[in-house]
Amino acid sequence: MSMGKKVKGKSVDARLNIKSFAQLEKEVQASLDACLEDKDITEFVNDGQPFAGWSPAHTINGEDYDELMEKKKKAEDEDT
């Protein structure tokens, strides 16, 4: 039974920047205490454009979702 080829490791220089909980709490509190003005976003939201830009039509198993729903409705109408 073979264990495979052993790979030698390389040492990597790394520098970790950490903050104490006290530093983090101070930064969080400063953000919470900041007086931020609410901005009116209605123009942004109601501009009539897709929110995230263009996106392809929704498909299920490669078929257009709207066409599948039409077929399903037609099949249900024929069954009744």
TORPA-4810 file (N, C-alpha, C, O; in nm, 3 decimals):
<nodes>
NODE_1_0.085_-0.117_0.000_0.000_0.000_0.000_0.090_0.124_0.000_0.177_0.137_0.085_M
NODE_2_0.068_0.214_-0.095_0.151_0.333_-0.108_0.085_0.451_-0.040_-0.036_0.469_-0.048_S
NODE_3_0.165_0.530_0.028_0.115_0.648_0.099_0.116_0.771_0.010_0.065_0.876_0.050_M
NODE_4_0.173_0.761_-0.107_0.180_0.875_-0.195_0.309_0.951_-0.176_0.391_0.918_-0.090_G
NODE_5_0.325_1.053_-0.257_0.447_1.133_-0.255_0.438_1.238_-0.145_0.339_1.310_-0.133_K
NODE_6_0.543_1.246_-0.066_0.545_1.345_0.042_0.591_1.479_-0.015_0.692_1.488_-0.084_K
NODE_7_0.515_1.583_0.014_0.546_1.716_-0.035_0.611_1.797_0.077_0.560_1.801_0.189_V
NODE_8_0.722_1.859_0.045_0.788_1.943_0.144_0.712_2.075_0.155_0.672_2.134_0.055_K
NODE_9_0.695_2.119_0.277_0.627_2.245_0.299_0.722_2.362_0.285_0.843_2.349_0.306_G
NODE_10_0.668_2.476_0.249_0.745_2.598_0.241_0.701_2.690_0.353_0.584_2.694_0.388_K
NODE_11_0.795_2.763_0.407_0.757_2.860_0.510_0.711_2.987_0.440_0.768_3.030_0.340_S
NODE_12_0.607_3.046_0.495_0.547_3.165_0.437_0.547_3.274_0.543_0.505_3.251_0.656_V
NODE_13_0.594_3.391_0.505_0.590_3.503_0.597_0.449_3.560_0.598_0.391_3.587_0.492_D
NODE_14_0.394_3.577_0.715_0.259_3.630_0.727_0.256_3.732_0.839_0.327_3.720_0.939_A
NODE_15_0.173_3.831_0.820_0.156_3.933_0.923_0.008_3.944_0.953_-0.072_3.974_0.864_R
NODE_16_-0.028_3.921_1.075_-0.167_3.928_1.115_-0.190_4.057_1.192_-0.118_4.088_1.287_L
NODE_17_-0.291_4.131_1.149_-0.327_4.254_1.219_-0.452_4.224_1.301_-0.558_4.196_1.245_N
NODE_18_-0.440_4.230_1.431_-0.554_4.202_1.517_-0.585_4.324_1.602_-0.500_4.409_1.627_I
NODE_19_-0.709_4.330_1.646_-0.751_4.438_1.735_-0.808_4.376_1.862_-0.863_4.265_1.860_K
NODE_20_-0.794_4.447_1.968_-0.852_4.399_2.093_-1.003_4.423_2.089_-1.052_4.504_2.010_S
NODE_21_-1.075_4.354_2.176_-1.219_4.376_2.185_-1.248_4.521_2.222_-1.347_4.578_2.175_F
NODE_22_-1.165_4.581_2.305_-1.186_4.720_2.344_-1.176_4.811_2.222_-1.256_4.904_2.207_A
NODE_23_-1.078_4.785_2.135_-1.065_4.866_2.014_-1.186_4.848_1.923_-1.239_4.945_1.868_Q
NODE_24_-1.229_4.724_1.908_-1.346_4.698_1.823_-1.471_4.764_1.879_-1.548_4.824_1.805_L
NODE_25_-1.491_4.752_2.011_-1.608_4.813_2.073_-1.606_4.965_2.056_-1.710_5.026_2.035_E
NODE_26_-1.488_5.025_2.066_-1.474_5.169_2.050_-1.512_5.210_1.907_-1.582_5.309_1.888_K
NODE_27_-1.466_5.135_1.807_-1.497_5.166_1.668_-1.646_5.147_1.639_-1.707_5.227_1.568_E
NODE_28_-1.704_5.041_1.694_-1.847_5.016_1.674_-1.929_5.127_1.738_-2.024_5.178_1.678_V
NODE_29_-1.892_5.165_1.858_-1.966_5.272_1.927_-1.954_5.403_1.851_-2.052_5.477_1.842_Q
NODE_30_-1.837_5.433_1.796_-1.819_5.556_1.717_-1.911_5.553_1.595_-1.968_5.657_1.559_A
NODE_31_-1.926_5.438_1.532_-2.016_5.427_1.416_-2.161_5.446_1.459_-2.238_5.511_1.389_S
NODE_32_-2.197_5.387_1.573_-2.335_5.401_1.621_-2.366_5.543_1.664_-2.478_5.591_1.647_L
NODE_33_-2.267_5.612_1.719_-2.286_5.748_1.767_-2.285_5.851_1.654_-2.333_5.963_1.672_D
NODE_34_-2.231_5.814_1.539_-2.222_5.909_1.428_-2.362_5.952_1.385_-2.452_5.869_1.372_A
NODE_35_-2.379_6.081_1.365_-2.508_6.135_1.324_-2.515_6.129_1.172_-2.465_6.218_1.103_C
NODE_36_-2.577_6.025_1.121_-2.588_6.007_0.977_-2.726_6.050_0.931_-2.827_6.014_0.990_L
NODE_37_-2.729_6.127_0.824_-2.857_6.170_0.771_-2.915_6.059_0.684_-2.844_5.996_0.607_E
NODE_38_-3.045_6.037_0.697_-3.111_5.944_0.607_-3.124_6.011_0.472_-3.159_6.129_0.463_D
NODE_39_-3.097_5.936_0.368_-3.107_5.990_0.233_-3.233_5.937_0.168_-3.273_5.822_0.190_K
NODE_40_-3.296_6.021_0.088_-3.416_5.981_0.016_-3.376_5.890_-0.100_-3.305_5.933_-0.191_D
NODE_41_-3.420_5.766_-0.097_-3.383_5.672_-0.202_-3.498_5.641_-0.297_-3.485_5.554_-0.383_I
NODE_42_-3.611_5.712_-0.283_-3.727_5.681_-0.368_-3.694_5.699_-0.516_-3.740_5.621_-0.599_T
NODE_43_-3.616_5.800_-0.550_-3.579_5.821_-0.690_-3.497_5.703_-0.741_-3.512_5.659_-0.855_E
NODE_44_-3.409_5.653_-0.656_-3.326_5.539_-0.693_-3.409_5.412_-0.708_-3.391_5.337_-0.804_F
NODE_45_-3.501_5.389_-0.615_-3.580_5.267_-0.615_-3.687_5.271_-0.724_-3.714_5.169_-0.787_V
NODE_46_-3.748_5.386_-0.747_-3.860_5.395_-0.840_-3.822_5.454_-0.975_-3.903_5.523_-1.037_N
NODE_47_-3.701_5.427_-1.023_-3.660_5.485_-1.151_-3.703_5.401_-1.270_-3.676_5.437_-1.384_D
NODE_48_-3.770_5.290_-1.245_-3.822_5.206_-1.353_-3.719_5.113_-1.413_-3.750_5.038_-1.506_G
NODE_49_-3.598_5.116_-1.363_-3.492_5.030_-1.415_-3.480_4.905_-1.328_-3.514_4.908_-1.210_Q
NODE_50_-3.431_4.795_-1.387_-3.404_4.678_-1.304_-3.308_4.714_-1.192_-3.210_4.786_-1.215_P
NODE_51_-3.334_4.666_-1.072_-3.256_4.705_-0.955_-3.108_4.671_-0.969_-3.021_4.753_-0.938_F
NODE_52_-3.079_4.551_-1.016_-2.940_4.508_-1.023_-2.890_4.503_-1.167_-2.790_4.436_-1.195_A
NODE_53_-2.957_4.571_-1.258_-2.916_4.566_-1.397_-2.983_4.451_-1.469_-3.073_4.386_-1.417_G
NODE_54_-2.938_4.427_-1.590_-2.998_4.323_-1.673_-2.971_4.186_-1.614_-2.863_4.160_-1.561_W
NODE_55_-3.069_4.099_-1.625_-3.048_3.960_-1.586_-3.123_3.873_-1.685_-3.225_3.915_-1.739_S
NODE_56_-3.075_3.753_-1.711_-3.140_3.666_-1.808_-3.275_3.618_-1.757_-3.303_3.622_-1.637_P
NODE_57_-3.359_3.575_-1.849_-3.491_3.525_-1.813_-3.478_3.402_-1.724_-3.384_3.323_-1.739_A
NODE_58_-3.571_3.386_-1.632_-3.572_3.271_-1.543_-3.608_3.147_-1.622_-3.704_3.148_-1.700_H
NODE_59_-3.533_3.040_-1.604_-3.560_2.915_-1.675_-3.563_2.799_-1.577_-3.500_2.803_-1.471_T
NODE_60_-3.637_2.696_-1.616_-3.639_2.570_-1.541_-3.604_2.461_-1.641_-3.675_2.442_-1.741_I
NODE_61_-3.496_2.390_-1.615_-3.446_2.287_-1.705_-3.430_2.340_-1.847_-3.459_2.269_-1.944_N
NODE_62_-3.385_2.464_-1.860_-3.358_2.523_-1.989_-3.478_2.582_-2.060_-3.464_2.639_-2.168_G
NODE_63_-3.597_2.569_-2.002_-3.717_2.624_-2.063_-3.758_2.751_-1.991_-3.748_2.762_-1.869_E
NODE_64_-3.806_2.848_-2.070_-3.849_2.976_-2.015_-3.961_2.955_-1.914_-4.057_2.883_-1.941_D
NODE_65_-3.948_3.017_-1.798_-4.045_3.001_-1.689_-4.186_3.042_-1.731_-4.282_2.970_-1.705_Y
NODE_66_-4.198_3.158_-1.797_-4.331_3.206_-1.837_-4.396_3.109_-1.934_-4.517_3.084_-1.925_D
NODE_67_-4.318_3.054_-2.028_-4.373_2.957_-2.123_-4.418_2.830_-2.050_-4.523_2.774_-2.083_E
NODE_68_-4.340_2.786_-1.953_-4.379_2.667_-1.876_-4.510_2.690_-1.801_-4.595_2.602_-1.796_L
NODE_69_-4.526_2.810_-1.743_-4.648_2.841_-1.670_-4.769_2.846_-1.764_-4.878_2.805_-1.728_M
NODE_70_-4.748_2.899_-1.886_-4.855_2.901_-1.985_-4.895_2.759_-2.024_-5.014_2.728_-2.033_E
NODE_71_-4.795_2.672_-2.047_-4.823_2.532_-2.081_-4.898_2.464_-1.967_-4.992_2.388_-1.990_K
NODE_72_-4.856_2.490_-1.844_-4.920_2.429_-1.728_-5.065_2.473_-1.717_-5.154_2.392_-1.694_K
NODE_73_-5.088_2.603_-1.735_-5.224_2.655_-1.727_-5.310_2.598_-1.838_-5.426_2.562_-1.816_K
NODE_74_-5.254_2.589_-1.959_-5.328_2.534_-2.073_-5.364_2.387_-2.047_-5.475_2.344_-2.076_K
NODE_75_-5.268_2.311_-1.991_-5.293_2.169_-1.961_-5.402_2.157_-1.853_-5.488_2.069_-1.863_A
NODE_76_-5.399_2.244_-1.753_-5.502_2.239_-1.649_-5.639_2.275_-1.705_-5.740_2.215_-1.667_E
NODE_77_-5.644_2.374_-1.796_-5.770_2.412_-1.858_-5.827_2.299_-1.943_-5.948_2.278_-1.946_D
NODE_78_-5.740_2.226_-2.012_-5.784_2.114_-2.096_-5.834_1.998_-2.012_-5.923_1.924_-2.054_E
NODE_79_-5.778_1.982_-1.892_-5.818_1.873_-1.804_-5.954_1.897_-1.740_-6.021_1.802_-1.700_D
NODE_80_-5.997_2.022_-1.730_-6.124_2.051_-1.662_-6.239_2.055_-1.757_-6.352_2.078_-1.716_T
</nodes>
